[in-house]
């Protein structure tokens, strides 16, 4: 399972969700208003400041 981020065109994070497959993540993007980019979240523990 991997965590995917949904971002708008300005790369603002709209949502984060865990999915078993990339296909599931891509299908969910259709329900995230304004989502234009999907990326796999880095699970290294780094946080935005």
PyMOL Python script that loads the backbone (N, CA, C, O; Angstrom):
from pymol import cmd

cmd.read_pdbstr("""\
ATOM      1  N   UNK A   1       0.851  -1.176   0.000  1.00  0.00           N
ATOM      2  CA  UNK A   1       0.000   0.000   0.000  1.00  0.00           C
ATOM      3  C   UNK A   1       0.894   1.236   0.000  1.00  0.00           C
ATOM      4  O   UNK A   1       1.951   1.253   0.631  1.00  0.00           O
ATOM      5  N   UNK A   2       0.461   2.257  -0.708  1.00  0.00           N
ATOM      6  CA  UNK A   2       1.244   3.483  -0.809  1.00  0.00           C
ATOM      7  C   UNK A   2       0.333   4.685  -0.591  1.00  0.00           C
ATOM      8  O   UNK A   2      -0.874   4.620  -0.823  1.00  0.00           O
ATOM      9  N   UNK A   3       0.932   5.776  -0.143  1.00  0.00           N
ATOM     10  CA  UNK A   3       0.197   7.016   0.057  1.00  0.00           C
ATOM     11  C   UNK A   3       0.382   7.901  -1.165  1.00  0.00           C
ATOM     12  O   UNK A   3       1.501   8.100  -1.638  1.00  0.00           O
ATOM     13  N   UNK A   4      -0.716   8.424  -1.666  1.00  0.00           N
ATOM     14  CA  UNK A   4      -0.688   9.297  -2.835  1.00  0.00           C
ATOM     15  C   UNK A   4      -1.217  10.667  -2.461  1.00  0.00           C
ATOM     16  O   UNK A   4      -2.167  10.796  -1.688  1.00  0.00           O
ATOM     17  N   UNK A   5      -0.582  11.694  -3.026  1.00  0.00           N
ATOM     18  CA  UNK A   5      -1.019  13.077  -2.827  1.00  0.00           C
ATOM     19  C   UNK A   5      -1.720  13.557  -4.086  1.00  0.00           C
ATOM     20  O   UNK A   5      -1.329  13.226  -5.205  1.00  0.00           O
ATOM     21  N   UNK A   6      -2.758  14.340  -3.876  1.00  0.00           N
ATOM     22  CA  UNK A   6      -3.485  14.974  -4.971  1.00  0.00           C
ATOM     23  C   UNK A   6      -3.192  16.458  -4.888  1.00  0.00           C
ATOM     24  O   UNK A   6      -3.461  17.101  -3.873  1.00  0.00           O
ATOM     25  N   UNK A   7      -2.628  17.007  -5.983  1.00  0.00           N
ATOM     26  CA  UNK A   7      -2.230  18.406  -5.998  1.00  0.00           C
ATOM     27  C   UNK A   7      -2.965  19.163  -7.095  1.00  0.00           C
ATOM     28  O   UNK A   7      -3.369  18.589  -8.105  1.00  0.00           O
ATOM     29  N   UNK A   8      -3.130  20.476  -6.873  1.00  0.00           N
ATOM     30  CA  UNK A   8      -3.703  21.310  -7.926  1.00  0.00           C
ATOM     31  C   UNK A   8      -2.590  21.782  -8.851  1.00  0.00           C
ATOM     32  O   UNK A   8      -1.433  21.399  -8.679  1.00  0.00           O
ATOM     33  N   UNK A   9      -2.933  22.609  -9.827  1.00  0.00           N
ATOM     34  CA  UNK A   9      -1.945  23.029 -10.828  1.00  0.00           C
ATOM     35  C   UNK A   9      -0.792  23.822 -10.224  1.00  0.00           C
ATOM     36  O   UNK A   9       0.283  23.894 -10.821  1.00  0.00           O
ATOM     37  N   UNK A  10      -0.999  24.424  -9.040  1.00  0.00           N
ATOM     38  CA  UNK A  10       0.056  25.181  -8.366  1.00  0.00           C
ATOM     39  C   UNK A  10       0.820  24.327  -7.359  1.00  0.00           C
ATOM     40  O   UNK A  10       1.620  24.842  -6.578  1.00  0.00           O
ATOM     41  N   UNK A  11       0.570  23.023  -7.383  1.00  0.00           N
ATOM     42  CA  UNK A  11       1.219  22.029  -6.533  1.00  0.00           C
ATOM     43  C   UNK A  11       0.852  22.169  -5.055  1.00  0.00           C
ATOM     44  O   UNK A  11       1.635  21.795  -4.181  1.00  0.00           O
ATOM     45  N   UNK A  12      -0.337  22.707  -4.776  1.00  0.00           N
ATOM     46  CA  UNK A  12      -0.861  22.732  -3.420  1.00  0.00           C
ATOM     47  C   UNK A  12      -1.503  21.375  -3.141  1.00  0.00           C
ATOM     48  O   UNK A  12      -2.258  20.864  -3.968  1.00  0.00           O
ATOM     49  N   UNK A  13      -1.208  20.790  -1.981  1.00  0.00           N
ATOM     50  CA  UNK A  13      -1.765  19.483  -1.636  1.00  0.00           C
ATOM     51  C   UNK A  13      -3.241  19.639  -1.287  1.00  0.00           C
ATOM     52  O   UNK A  13      -3.605  20.412  -0.400  1.00  0.00           O
ATOM     53  N   UNK A  14      -4.076  18.899  -1.993  1.00  0.00           N
ATOM     54  CA  UNK A  14      -5.513  18.917  -1.750  1.00  0.00           C
ATOM     55  C   UNK A  14      -5.931  17.794  -0.808  1.00  0.00           C
ATOM     56  O   UNK A  14      -6.729  18.006   0.105  1.00  0.00           O
ATOM     57  N   UNK A  15      -5.391  16.605  -1.033  1.00  0.00           N
ATOM     58  CA  UNK A  15      -5.723  15.426  -0.224  1.00  0.00           C
ATOM     59  C   UNK A  15      -4.567  14.446  -0.253  1.00  0.00           C
ATOM     60  O   UNK A  15      -3.716  14.489  -1.141  1.00  0.00           O
ATOM     61  N   UNK A  16      -4.550  13.558   0.739  1.00  0.00           N
ATOM     62  CA  UNK A  16      -3.624  12.417   0.768  1.00  0.00           C
ATOM     63  C   UNK A  16      -4.423  11.190   1.147  1.00  0.00           C
ATOM     64  O   UNK A  16      -5.237  11.233   2.070  1.00  0.00           O
ATOM     65  N   UNK A  17      -4.195  10.092   0.438  1.00  0.00           N
ATOM     66  CA  UNK A  17      -4.897   8.835   0.722  1.00  0.00           C
ATOM     67  C   UNK A  17      -3.969   7.659   0.465  1.00  0.00           C
ATOM     68  O   UNK A  17      -3.035   7.747  -0.331  1.00  0.00           O
ATOM     69  N   UNK A  18      -4.243   6.552   1.155  1.00  0.00           N
ATOM     70  CA  UNK A  18      -3.518   5.300   0.928  1.00  0.00           C
ATOM     71  C   UNK A  18      -4.310   4.439  -0.053  1.00  0.00           C
ATOM     72  O   UNK A  18      -5.526   4.291   0.074  1.00  0.00           O
ATOM     73  N   UNK A  19      -3.602   3.873  -1.032  1.00  0.00           N
ATOM     74  CA  UNK A  19      -4.223   2.977  -2.002  1.00  0.00           C
ATOM     75  C   UNK A  19      -3.317   1.788  -2.246  1.00  0.00           C
ATOM     76  O   UNK A  19      -2.098   1.875  -2.094  1.00  0.00           O
ATOM     77  N   UNK A  20      -3.929   0.675  -2.627  1.00  0.00           N
ATOM     78  CA  UNK A  20      -3.175  -0.529  -2.926  1.00  0.00           C
ATOM     79  C   UNK A  20      -2.535  -0.508  -4.303  1.00  0.00           C
ATOM     80  O   UNK A  20      -1.493  -1.127  -4.517  1.00  0.00           O
ATOM     81  N   UNK A  21      -3.162   0.207  -5.246  1.00  0.00           N
ATOM     82  CA  UNK A  21      -2.630   0.249  -6.609  1.00  0.00           C
ATOM     83  C   UNK A  21      -2.677   1.675  -7.153  1.00  0.00           C
ATOM     84  O   UNK A  21      -3.461   2.506  -6.694  1.00  0.00           O
ATOM     85  N   UNK A  22      -1.827   1.937  -8.135  1.00  0.00           N
ATOM     86  CA  UNK A  22      -1.820   3.234  -8.809  1.00  0.00           C
ATOM     87  C   UNK A  22      -3.163   3.461  -9.496  1.00  0.00           C
ATOM     88  O   UNK A  22      -3.678   4.579  -9.511  1.00  0.00           O
ATOM     89  N   UNK A  23      -3.728   2.400 -10.064  1.00  0.00           N
ATOM     90  CA  UNK A  23      -5.022   2.523 -10.745  1.00  0.00           C
ATOM     91  C   UNK A  23      -6.098   3.019  -9.782  1.00  0.00           C
ATOM     92  O   UNK A  23      -6.897   3.882 -10.147  1.00  0.00           O
ATOM     93  N   UNK A  24      -6.132   2.490  -8.565  1.00  0.00           N
ATOM     94  CA  UNK A  24      -7.106   2.954  -7.575  1.00  0.00           C
ATOM     95  C   UNK A  24      -6.902   4.436  -7.275  1.00  0.00           C
ATOM     96  O   UNK A  24      -7.870   5.187  -7.154  1.00  0.00           O
ATOM     97  N   UNK A  25      -5.651   4.851  -7.156  1.00  0.00           N
ATOM     98  CA  UNK A  25      -5.336   6.257  -6.884  1.00  0.00           C
ATOM     99  C   UNK A  25      -5.790   7.146  -8.035  1.00  0.00           C
ATOM    100  O   UNK A  25      -6.341   8.223  -7.810  1.00  0.00           O
ATOM    101  N   UNK A  26      -5.560   6.701  -9.264  1.00  0.00           N
ATOM    102  CA  UNK A  26      -5.961   7.488 -10.432  1.00  0.00           C
ATOM    103  C   UNK A  26      -7.481   7.590 -10.542  1.00  0.00           C
ATOM    104  O   UNK A  26      -8.009   8.639 -10.912  1.00  0.00           O
ATOM    105  N   UNK A  27      -8.179   6.511 -10.223  1.00  0.00           N
ATOM    106  CA  UNK A  27      -9.638   6.542 -10.272  1.00  0.00           C
ATOM    107  C   UNK A  27     -10.199   7.498  -9.220  1.00  0.00           C
ATOM    108  O   UNK A  27     -11.186   8.188  -9.476  1.00  0.00           O
ATOM    109  N   UNK A  28      -9.579   7.544  -8.044  1.00  0.00           N
ATOM    110  CA  UNK A  28     -10.046   8.434  -6.976  1.00  0.00           C
ATOM    111  C   UNK A  28      -9.837   9.902  -7.351  1.00  0.00           C
ATOM    112  O   UNK A  28     -10.590  10.766  -6.904  1.00  0.00           O
ATOM    113  N   UNK A  29      -8.825  10.188  -8.164  1.00  0.00           N
ATOM    114  CA  UNK A  29      -8.538  11.577  -8.557  1.00  0.00           C
ATOM    115  C   UNK A  29      -9.758  12.247  -9.178  1.00  0.00           C
ATOM    116  O   UNK A  29      -9.940  13.457  -9.042  1.00  0.00           O
ATOM    117  N   UNK A  30     -10.587  11.470  -9.854  1.00  0.00           N
ATOM    118  CA  UNK A  30     -11.777  12.023 -10.497  1.00  0.00           C
ATOM    119  C   UNK A  30     -12.739  12.650  -9.493  1.00  0.00           C
ATOM    120  O   UNK A  30     -13.526  13.523  -9.858  1.00  0.00           O
ATOM    121  N   UNK A  31     -12.687  12.220  -8.245  1.00  0.00           N
ATOM    122  CA  UNK A  31     -13.588  12.755  -7.224  1.00  0.00           C
ATOM    123  C   UNK A  31     -12.947  13.867  -6.393  1.00  0.00           C
ATOM    124  O   UNK A  31     -13.592  14.419  -5.502  1.00  0.00           O
ATOM    125  N   UNK A  32     -11.688  14.200  -6.673  1.00  0.00           N
ATOM    126  CA  UNK A  32     -10.998  15.252  -5.924  1.00  0.00           C
ATOM    127  C   UNK A  32     -11.047  16.533  -6.757  1.00  0.00           C
ATOM    128  O   UNK A  32     -10.344  16.659  -7.760  1.00  0.00           O
ATOM    129  N   UNK A  33     -11.873  17.469  -6.335  1.00  0.00           N
ATOM    130  CA  UNK A  33     -12.082  18.708  -7.076  1.00  0.00           C
ATOM    131  C   UNK A  33     -10.783  19.491  -7.233  1.00  0.00           C
ATOM    132  O   UNK A  33     -10.138  19.826  -6.239  1.00  0.00           O
ATOM    133  N   UNK A  34     -10.400  19.781  -8.456  1.00  0.00           N
ATOM    134  CA  UNK A  34      -9.210  20.577  -8.738  1.00  0.00           C
ATOM    135  C   UNK A  34      -7.916  19.797  -8.818  1.00  0.00           C
ATOM    136  O   UNK A  34      -6.867  20.376  -9.097  1.00  0.00           O
ATOM    137  N   UNK A  35      -7.965  18.493  -8.580  1.00  0.00           N
ATOM    138  CA  UNK A  35      -6.738  17.690  -8.613  1.00  0.00           C
ATOM    139  C   UNK A  35      -6.266  17.510 -10.048  1.00  0.00           C
ATOM    140  O   UNK A  35      -7.008  17.011 -10.894  1.00  0.00           O
ATOM    141  N   UNK A  36      -5.043  17.914 -10.317  1.00  0.00           N
ATOM    142  CA  UNK A  36      -4.460  17.767 -11.649  1.00  0.00           C
ATOM    143  C   UNK A  36      -3.215  16.893 -11.623  1.00  0.00           C
ATOM    144  O   UNK A  36      -2.789  16.389 -12.662  1.00  0.00           O
ATOM    145  N   UNK A  37      -2.628  16.711 -10.445  1.00  0.00           N
ATOM    146  CA  UNK A  37      -1.379  15.969 -10.315  1.00  0.00           C
ATOM    147  C   UNK A  37      -1.555  14.918  -9.222  1.00  0.00           C
ATOM    148  O   UNK A  37      -2.124  15.191  -8.165  1.00  0.00           O
ATOM    149  N   UNK A  38      -1.059  13.715  -9.495  1.00  0.00           N
ATOM    150  CA  UNK A  38      -0.995  12.668  -8.473  1.00  0.00           C
ATOM    151  C   UNK A  38       0.470  12.329  -8.300  1.00  0.00           C
ATOM    152  O   UNK A  38       1.186  12.123  -9.280  1.00  0.00           O
ATOM    153  N   UNK A  39       0.925  12.269  -7.038  1.00  0.00           N
ATOM    154  CA  UNK A  39       2.287  11.829  -6.793  1.00  0.00           C
ATOM    155  C   UNK A  39       2.301  10.931  -5.577  1.00  0.00           C
ATOM    156  O   UNK A  39       1.483  11.077  -4.669  1.00  0.00           O
ATOM    157  N   UNK A  40       3.236  10.005  -5.570  1.00  0.00           N
ATOM    158  CA  UNK A  40       3.384   9.134  -4.419  1.00  0.00           C
ATOM    159  C   UNK A  40       4.075   9.918  -3.319  1.00  0.00           C
ATOM    160  O   UNK A  40       5.115  10.536  -3.549  1.00  0.00           O
ATOM    161  N   UNK A  41       3.497   9.895  -2.120  1.00  0.00           N
ATOM    162  CA  UNK A  41       4.052  10.641  -0.996  1.00  0.00           C
ATOM    163  C   UNK A  41       5.330   9.977  -0.515  1.00  0.00           C
ATOM    164  O   UNK A  41       5.448   8.751  -0.523  1.00  0.00           O
ATOM    165  N   UNK A  42       6.276  10.788  -0.100  1.00  0.00           N
ATOM    166  CA  UNK A  42       7.532  10.302   0.463  1.00  0.00           C
ATOM    167  C   UNK A  42       7.290   9.945   1.921  1.00  0.00           C
ATOM    168  O   UNK A  42       6.944  10.812   2.723  1.00  0.00           O
ATOM    169  N   UNK A  43       7.468   8.677   2.270  1.00  0.00           N
ATOM    170  CA  UNK A  43       7.216   8.223   3.638  1.00  0.00           C
ATOM    171  C   UNK A  43       8.455   8.268   4.515  1.00  0.00           C
ATOM    172  O   UNK A  43       8.537   7.531   5.498  1.00  0.00           O
ATOM    173  N   UNK A  44       9.417   9.113   4.182  1.00  0.00           N
ATOM    174  CA  UNK A  44      10.674   9.161   4.935  1.00  0.00           C
ATOM    175  C   UNK A  44      10.542   9.914   6.249  1.00  0.00           C
ATOM    176  O   UNK A  44      11.482   9.934   7.044  1.00  0.00           O
ATOM    177  N   UNK A  45       9.378  10.541   6.495  1.00  0.00           N
ATOM    178  CA  UNK A  45       9.187  11.269   7.737  1.00  0.00           C
ATOM    179  C   UNK A  45       9.504  12.742   7.618  1.00  0.00           C
ATOM    180  O   UNK A  45       9.385  13.472   8.602  1.00  0.00           O
ATOM    181  N   UNK A  46       9.900  13.197   6.455  1.00  0.00           N
ATOM    182  CA  UNK A  46      10.180  14.616   6.256  1.00  0.00           C
ATOM    183  C   UNK A  46       8.865  15.386   6.282  1.00  0.00           C
ATOM    184  O   UNK A  46       7.844  14.905   5.790  1.00  0.00           O
ATOM    185  N   UNK A  47       8.899  16.591   6.863  1.00  0.00           N
ATOM    186  CA  UNK A  47       7.692  17.399   6.910  1.00  0.00           C
ATOM    187  C   UNK A  47       7.963  18.770   6.324  1.00  0.00           C
ATOM    188  O   UNK A  47       9.097  19.248   6.307  1.00  0.00           O
ATOM    189  N   UNK A  48       6.892  19.394   5.841  1.00  0.00           N
ATOM    190  CA  UNK A  48       7.019  20.738   5.282  1.00  0.00           C
ATOM    191  C   UNK A  48       7.111  21.741   6.421  1.00  0.00           C
ATOM    192  O   UNK A  48       6.451  21.578   7.447  1.00  0.00           O
ATOM    193  N   UNK A  49       7.920  22.772   6.249  1.00  0.00           N
ATOM    194  CA  UNK A  49       8.070  23.793   7.283  1.00  0.00           C
ATOM    195  C   UNK A  49       7.481  25.095   6.815  1.00  0.00           C
ATOM    196  O   UNK A  49       7.509  26.083   7.548  1.00  0.00           O
TER     197      UNK A  49
END
""", "prot")
cmd.dss("prot")
cmd.show_as("cartoon", "prot")
cmd.util.cbc("prot")
cmd.orient("prot")
